[in-house]
Amino acid sequence: MPLERLQKIIARAGVSSRRKAEELIVAGRVRVNGQQVVELGTKADARKDRIEVDGRRLAHEDFIYVLVHKPRGCVSTVKDPEGRPTVADLVASIPARLYPVGRLDYGTSGVLLMTNDGELTQALLRPEKKVPKIYVVKLSGVVSDEQMERWRSGVQLDDGRTLPAKVRLLRYEGQKTWLEITLREGRNQQIRRTAEVLGHETMRLARLAFADIDAEGLRPGQWRLLTVDELKKLKREYGVPRRVRPQSLPTERATKPARTARHGGRGGVKAGRSDRSGTTPRAADRPSSRGRGRGHR
């Protein structure tokens, strides 16, 4: 393997982003073959050299790409100081350190990619890539045609104007509205904040797809490996992963609900049974196309 910059090796190993890896190097927290490294231009061989971050050696791992159906009430981090269930709990049976590609809010369910390929993570999260993310949202009140047009054109939030979004009316349900929203940016709680500006409360939110990859057939808490076709499409459209090949984890393990953690009273959390009550986001969160209300587009 050719020599590569340390920050790139660290990021690819899933330890941190490339920018954070640079901070680790400058802070003197990285060693190569026992020698402390503080210069950002330093290169190493990921397979031959012993690279340590905070005293822990980076283990060479085959890259793994997993799609998780994140349930509500689960945080999109590998650890939580409040002891809440995390997405890392969902993939605990996989023998690798996996990190989420972006985040979903605690109360949002749906598609979340996880991997130990830091390069893929960084590529898919770059704003210029404009990776599509499709959501279904249930809002309080009747969203008017005018409000949907505002959403499509972009709405001014406290951190700037949003990019134009694709908004499709699914149905009206009494004084509630179901919409399908496609975003190509990743601001914090963007749908909830946009809806609030337009005068509506978000009652339910689920992500149906990320980069055109969906969780069809997975119940909340379950995961599966990305297929070769899905990886090829990611590489073709976004340049990652660098190498595409069939993944080798036993597929039968992915079809069983993952073991999750649930609150065990005041004193933190304890292991519990998987969420067996849900269905896929398309079935649970997106209303049927039958009987849609007025104004359907």
Summary of the structure (lengths in Angstrom):
residues: 297
radius of gyration: 20.9
end to end distance: 52.2
largest distance: 68.2
contacts: 904
relative contact order: 0.16
helix: 23%
strand: 28%
